[in-house]
Amino acid sequence: MEIRILRYFLTVAREESITRAAEVLHLTQPTLSRQLAQMEDELGVKLFERGTRKISLTNEGILLRRRAEEIVTLVDKTESELTEREDMIDGTITIGCGESLAVQTLPELIKSFHEKYPLVTYDIYTATADLVKEQMDKGLVDIGLLLEPVNVENYEYIRLDVKDHNVALMRPDDSLAEKEFITPKDLADKPVILPSRHSVKNEIASWFGDYYKNLNVLFTSNLSTNGAIMVSKGLAYALAVEGSVYLWDRSKILTKPLYPDITVGSMIAWKRSQPFSPAVTRFIEHIRKHLSH
């Protein structure tokens, strides 16, 4: 399967029309239709449902689209890295991170690196540590700022001197708002929103102790922002790391510390023994110089 054909497929999927896709690709409609038909024959599956007004993807087409986007992104990234010159460092460094206090480490790192290499740009990918690691394994993310607990067996890393504390989120007018801190018993009979990450839920389960088995978990959420919207509407309480709510409007969402405290560490990591572009290689050296003790 050629990369060129995958690009054709993605254009048709995006435009939902062979006619419009052919115009974007500067191809004739019969040529594009023939290429797509050959792709379906080669794969032995139907990729498109051809309606009267638009084309939609079959289940197989949706799977191919997801994989094709990853493949094309990786090809583009590789081509860019191969054309970078050591004597004029440029290109893009992709940094994956979650919503945590440790993100405040990045601005100074990037600022000081940008002063030395002003042609380098940065792509910030926001997700949980598990999803960031998945993208790092695929070669789509270069550097990961990971919230623990996380398995870094195949990574090089530097543990950061930053500790995040878990907090409970609630409305300012909530009945628990006057409490100094929140205990497991306080939330035992309340609807709650827990983080989606399995390893994090295990730590929260330990914090709740015997209360956990009867806990009313109304939602799980991979990042805090959407969960906070549910909290603001009075649907549930949420547990999140304090760093994820750093810039929120405290007149709409109130945070309370937990007791006993749940403290979370962070690390900055990259794949071991993986070849990187000159820009990423220099950035890793920069990280080592500024963060290693």
BELURZI-V479847 format. One line per field, one symbol per residue. ss: DSSP state (~ for helix, > for strand, _ for the rest). phi: phi as a letter, one per 20 degrees, with the letter a starting at -180 (. if undefined). burial: 1 if it has 16 or more other C-alpha atoms within 10 Angstrom, else 0. A space follows every 10 residues. Layout:
BEGIN
ss = ???
phi = ???
burial = ???
END
This chain:
BEGIN
ss = __~~~~~~~~ ~~~~~__~~~ ~~~~~___~~ ~~~~~~~~~~ ~~~____>>> ____>>>_~~ ~~~~~~~~~~ ~~~~~~~~~~ ~~~_>__>__ >>>>>>>___ ~~~~~~~~~~ ~~~~~~___> >>>>>>__~~ ~~~~~~~___ __>>>>>___ ____>>>>>> >>>>>>>>>> __________ _>_~~~~___ >>>>>__~~~ ~~~~~~~~~~ ~~~~_>>>>> >__~~~~~~~ ~~____>>>> >~~~~_____ ___>>>>>__ __>>>>>>>> >______~~~ ~~~~~~~~~~ ~__
phi = .efgfffggf ffffelafff ffffelcfff ffffffffff ffemcedcde efdbdcefgf ffffffffff ffffffffff ffefdfebfb ocdeddbeeb ffgfffgfff fffffecfef dcdeddafgf fffgfffene cecdddefeb edgdcebcfe ecdddfcedb ffeffefeff bddgffdgdd fcddffffff ffffffffmf fffdfeeecc bfcfffgfff ffemeaecdb ffffdgdfff fdcddcfecf fddcecbdbb ffmdfdfgff gffffffgfe dfd
burial = 0000111111 1110111110 1100000010 0110010010 0000001100 0000111000 1001100100 1101001000 1000000011 1111111111 1110000001 0010001001 0000111111 1110111011 1111111110 0100101101 0011111111 1100001000 1111001100 1111101001 0001101100 1100110011 1111001101 1100111111 1111100000 0011111100 0001111111 1000011111 0111011000 000
END
